[in-house]
């Protein structure tokens, strides 16, 4: 399994996805650093960016951009094997189907989350160096925010891994993962129009992915934080177990 | 006694109601170049997928190097495979693709990459991206991948597809070298009988998922070569007369009713007359001899009827 991960690391740095990930992360970070304003993607998340927090914390609240950027590492690690049909080379010569699943899942998680942390810390240190303490918090404060969001990103990557093994085809995987947050927002809009479903709507908004990422960065109640972590843990476990069970039954 | 490296017992694979492989028995000995012959959709690839672990059998079992179950799983590292079309990462070069698999298989010696590229005559294309390869080059890279870590068994599914005549001839020589110099056991499938016949020493004929026959090359030669087929009730007496009175020693008693005479000088009319004069009833006598294609057609026909 370690050999499989070493091989993936050797290959992944040669993919276009790797270059695009770092290029987009770099551009988003540099724009924020240059304009002293947080930048990224928002999906109408329910949080306030006008608080007293420093720019780097606000930037972390906009980390939804990594939902979309982390599609690339998972795509490169898993779906590329199916799209290029190279999976049969691996399963006939290196590992069994079960070990393949574990190796790919662990590598996708470690690699994706490594990219997430690496890109965020890169932003932090460059921002600190360029803009000084006026626009940046201490390393401890920033790390606390990042690791506070970490379970949500573990859940996101786990769900991506499950979908990659489920759909196998790159096009289907990409379509589904890109559209999911948008469809979720659409559901919220529909529920908003139903008076009797106000409570459900509130919950849906509260635990919408960009809201969770934003609130966990900018500050929230302990109970909300706990709820976010429980949901993230549930998604992570269900994705991994369900993915394995489905994968074991699938023909290569 | 020769060592059995791969054996299947009543191996069966069904997809819903359709049976791709039906109670298939196969025995491969160490050093064999084993030819799997069958039409498209006969079950050759399914057989290869099963023994290489790409799919699970519905029934039956197989042993690898005398081991079954989980122990056989661990022996799969001793197999190199090229199943269906060769597949590699298009944006990586031939060298990079093989290096990727070196990492996967834990091969530290990078020289092996150049060795196998040289073996399949792809040294000049080592830095070309896989997506720019011709079909023949892709096949050869697939073979290079299959033999990358000097496996004991190499399984090649239709390896000559897409190759030009010179490529086929070179590949044939490569197979012989792998068997002779590296002691590899090769299992090669094809629907091109003449090509398999030129390289293999044992054959399995397969049709509609059923194994029709497993024969050695000498047995196949014997069954396909020109002969006089003689039908009689008393094969023992007929044999004695053939040897003592006609001096024919190159013959084979097929069963209790049939003798096949391979002696090129034997003439059916003389054999018939001599046997009848010695009170041996001759039920039938005719010249026989079939091409490989006809032999395969006959086997398929026998199963259908």
Interface residues (C-beta under 8 A of the other chain):
Chain A: X3 X4 X6 X7 X10 X11 X14 X15 X16 X80 X84 X85 X86 X88 X89 X90 X91 X92 X93 X94 X95 X96 X97 X251 X252
Chain B: X52 X53 X54 X55 X73 X76 X77 X79 X80 X81 X83 X84 X85 X87 X88 X89 X90 X91 X92 X96 X99 X100 X101 X103 X104 X105 X106 X145 X149 X155
